[in-house]
Each structure stands twice: as structure tokens, then as C-alpha cells.
Amino acid sequence: MFQRHYVSIRTAETADDKHDSRELQEAADELFAVIASGAVKVAINQRFRLADARTAHEAPQARITTGATLLLR
């Protein structure tokens, strides 16, 4: 009945695709408007302390994470 839709956003790819900083800002504004509307929910499934940044970087490469990852001070 309901279908899940997944969106993957990677900063490096976005930056490569958007050569103009104005275009990048417009795309970011559109994305955050959709998130703020509730149409898309962001799954924050793991949080790492900034001191553990290396582990946070290695975890997706090892395919042991899902959703968004936050680095916290």
C-alpha cells in the first residue's frame, strides 16, 4: 500500500554538479523546505563525538550504518 522512497545526498556529488554557489544554495533551500514540510523525514541513525570522526568516516565505508550520521562536539 505505502511505498518508501529513499533519497541519498552526498555533498561531494552535489558540489560537483552545482558549479555556481547560487545554484547550490537554491538546491539546498529547496531540499530543506521539503524536509521542513514533513514530506521527507531524515533518519539520524548514528551519532559520533567529533573525537571519533575517524570511526564515523569508516563506518559507512564498512557498510554498517544506515540513514544520516551526525558528528557532535
Contacts in CASP RR format, 6 or more apart in sequence:
PFRMAT RR
TARGET T0000
AUTHOR 0000-0000-0000
METHOD contacts of the structure
MODEL  1
MFQRHYVSIRTAETADDKHDSRELQEAADELFAVIASGAVKVAINQRFRL
ADARTAHEAPQARITTGATLLLR
7 40 0 8 1.000
9 31 0 8 1.000
14 24 0 8 1.000
14 27 0 8 1.000
15 24 0 8 1.000
18 24 0 8 1.000
18 27 0 8 1.000
34 40 0 8 1.000
35 41 0 8 1.000
35 42 0 8 1.000
42 67 0 8 1.000
42 68 0 8 1.000
43 66 0 8 1.000
43 67 0 8 1.000
43 68 0 8 1.000
44 67 0 8 1.000
44 68 0 8 1.000
44 69 0 8 1.000
44 70 0 8 1.000
45 65 0 8 1.000
45 66 0 8 1.000
45 67 0 8 1.000
45 68 0 8 1.000
45 69 0 8 1.000
46 56 0 8 1.000
46 59 0 8 1.000
46 65 0 8 1.000
46 67 0 8 1.000
46 69 0 8 1.000
46 70 0 8 1.000
47 69 0 8 1.000
47 70 0 8 1.000
47 71 0 8 1.000
47 72 0 8 1.000
48 55 0 8 1.000
48 56 0 8 1.000
48 59 0 8 1.000
48 69 0 8 1.000
48 70 0 8 1.000
48 71 0 8 1.000
48 72 0 8 1.000
49 71 0 8 1.000
49 72 0 8 1.000
49 73 0 8 1.000
50 71 0 8 1.000
50 72 0 8 1.000
50 73 0 8 1.000
53 71 0 8 1.000
56 69 0 8 1.000
56 71 0 8 1.000
59 65 0 8 1.000
59 69 0 8 1.000
60 69 0 8 1.000
END
